[in-house]
Structures are given as C-alpha cells and as structure tokens.
Amino acid sequence: MEIHGGPPPKLTHTRAWVLAARPKTLTAAAAPVVAGTGLAALHGAAAALPALAALVGALLIQIATNLANDYYDHVRGGDTPERVGPLRVTQAGVLEPAAVKRAMIAVLAAALLVGVYLVWVGGWPIAILGLASLACAVLYTGGPWPLAYHGLGDVFVFVFFGLGAVGGTYWVQALRWSPDAMLLGAGMGALITAILVVNNLRDIPTDARAGKRTLAVRIGVGATRAEYALLMMGALVVPAVGVALYGWPRASLAALLVVPLYMRPVGRVLRFREPRELLPALGETSRVVAVYGVLLGLGLAFG
C-alpha cells in the first residue's frame, strides 16, 4: 500500500495495528534464530525452550523497532506524503502517534520479560546483548542522535540482526561461543542488511529532502546498488566457507538453492529508474532471507 496524500485510508483497527507491526519484515527476525538453532543442533547443543524464547524475543524486538520507526520518523518529519512505499500508520493519520508510542513501550516491555528468562539461561553475555538490542530498537530512529539519520542503520542491522541474533541464539543453547556462529551471523546479517538497503535506496529522494542522512543518501544511488549486490553475493560464500573451514555438513550448501530467488530483486536494484520500481524488491529480498535461513539451518541440523 502506498501513500499519495489526502485523507487517511479506511482500515479496521486490527488491520491498522497489523500494518504498524510490518509483518513482512519479521522474516528478518526469525531467519537468524532458525539458522542459529541449526548450528546449535550441529554441535549437539540444541535446546527447544531457549530457542523458542530467542525466537519470541527477536520477533518482539523487530516489532518494537518497526513501531519506533513509524513513530519517530513521523515526529521528526522523515515520513511525508511524498514517500513511495508501504503505508506508515502514524504519518497517514491511521493511528494516533501517542498510541503507537505506547504500543512500542508495551512491546519492549514484553521483550524484556522474555529477556529475563534468556538471561537466566545464558548469563551476563545475553544481558548485555539484550539490553543493547532493546536500546537500539529505539535509538535507531529515536533519541538525540538517531542511528538511521546518521548513516549507521546498515551497521546496526548487520550487528544486531546478524551477528547478535545468530550468536545470541547459539549461546542460549550451547552456553559457549563458537567462531562459526559469527560466520553464520555474517551471512544472515548481510542478507538482512540488504533489505534495509533496498528500502533506503528507494527513499533516497524523500530522505534527502527530510534531512535523513542514511548511508544510501550519503553515498548515492550507484554505490548503494553496489552495496546491495555485494551483500547479496557475500552471503552465498558463507556455506562454502563453513564447509571448508569448520567442517559443516555438505547439506548446508543447500542454502545455495536460494540463488534463483536472487535474480529478480538484484535485477530490479541494478536496473531501476524510478523509486516505485523497487517496491517489489523489498518483499523479494525478504523471501531470500527466509529461504536462505531455513535451508541453511536445516542443512546444519540434519546434514
């Protein structure tokens, strides 16, 4: 759904909140947990309840981040009627800003409750990771120095949704660190960052006018296209490196079956002329993340 100015669209209350949660982005939270659990299973350390709690916590943090973005981008003027892309409920007047902010706080509190259990299981490393994740969910677009407005969104996503999500999922099950968890996290982080890159590439004109200095705004269209392609291609190297350096089962190479799904989004990013041409690429990149994470996780677990 796109916004073209005018009165807010008519939506049911439930539908409005579903849109605010941005369900299409939730694969970015779930896929690293699936992959990290697959690695834990490979190492004989899989634990169902910590894995489930990690999944719930990751989904809640993603939803809280989405609500924070919706709210703070509106109050900072980052979202305008000229923006091309999915509907933003606060900017469109569908939900009151105060209600979105309260929902963000409630979801963060729920994530904190899940985190208490995970800290009980995983100790102080999970406490540090969890608190940093909760803080950055807000500081991504909120606070006195929002990360996304200063070109650090890509780094935040790679670190927390890639390295942190996979590493944390592995830790709460294995209760130890493993270097190949970081390799796996880098692969997931690259693809999840690619979702953000598509979004920011599409929004370069409106972000620049609003003073939102994302990395895409700073480096321009050409370099952002290259960043997207490198992130997408870089993830494909991870299974082969895992097999060669860490003895991953060859079944983990099943993740490379995702390659046919690469063609459309990469093609769109490399050839687009108008921002709206990138709208399908966001969902297509999200599907790549989901399929890659599931195939790699299953390959590691059952290889």
BELNOR-V701087 format. One record per residue. RES is the residue in one letter. PHI is phi as a letter, one per 40 degrees, with the letter a starting at -180 (* if undefined). Layout:
# BELNOR-V701087
res: {RES | RES}
phi: {PHI | PHI}
This chain:
# BELNOR-V701087
res: {M | E | I | H | G | G | P | P | P | K | L | T | H | T | R | A | W | V | L | A | A | R | P | K | T | L | T | A | A | A | A | P | V | V | A | G | T | G | L | A | A | L | H | G | A | A | A | A | L | P | A | L | A | A | L | V | G | A | L | L | I | Q | I | A | T | N | L | A | N | D | Y | Y | D | H | V | R | G | G | D | T | P | E | R | V | G | P | L | R | V | T | Q | A | G | V | L | E | P | A | A | V | K | R | A | M | I | A | V | L | A | A | A | L | L | V | G | V | Y | L | V | W | V | G | G | W | P | I | A | I | L | G | L | A | S | L | A | C | A | V | L | Y | T | G | G | P | W | P | L | A | Y | H | G | L | G | D | V | F | V | F | V | F | F | G | L | G | A | V | G | G | T | Y | W | V | Q | A | L | R | W | S | P | D | A | M | L | L | G | A | G | M | G | A | L | I | T | A | I | L | V | V | N | N | L | R | D | I | P | T | D | A | R | A | G | K | R | T | L | A | V | R | I | G | V | G | A | T | R | A | E | Y | A | L | L | M | M | G | A | L | V | V | P | A | V | G | V | A | L | Y | G | W | P | R | A | S | L | A | A | L | L | V | V | P | L | Y | M | R | P | V | G | R | V | L | R | F | R | E | P | R | E | L | L | P | A | L | G | E | T | S | R | V | V | A | V | Y | G | V | L | L | G | L | G | L | A | F | G}
phi: {* | b | b | b | g | g | c | c | c | c | b | c | d | c | c | c | c | c | c | c | c | f | d | c | c | c | c | c | c | c | d | c | c | c | c | c | c | c | c | c | c | d | c | g | b | c | b | c | c | c | c | c | c | c | c | c | c | c | c | c | c | c | c | c | c | c | c | c | c | d | c | c | c | c | c | c | g | c | b | b | c | c | c | c | i | d | c | b | c | c | c | c | g | c | b | c | d | c | c | c | c | c | c | d | c | c | c | c | c | c | c | c | c | c | c | d | c | c | c | d | c | b | g | c | c | c | c | c | c | c | c | c | c | c | c | c | d | c | c | d | b | b | g | c | a | c | d | c | c | b | g | b | c | c | c | d | c | c | c | c | c | b | d | c | c | c | c | c | c | c | c | c | b | c | f | a | c | a | c | c | c | c | c | c | c | c | c | c | c | c | c | c | c | c | c | c | c | c | d | c | c | c | c | d | c | c | c | c | c | c | g | c | c | c | d | c | c | c | c | g | c | c | c | c | d | c | d | d | c | c | c | c | c | c | c | c | c | d | d | c | c | c | c | c | c | b | g | c | c | c | c | c | c | d | d | c | c | c | d | d | c | c | d | c | c | c | c | c | c | c | b | c | b | b | d | c | c | c | d | c | c | c | c | c | c | c | c | d | d | c | c | d | c | c | c | c | c | c | c | c | c | b | c}
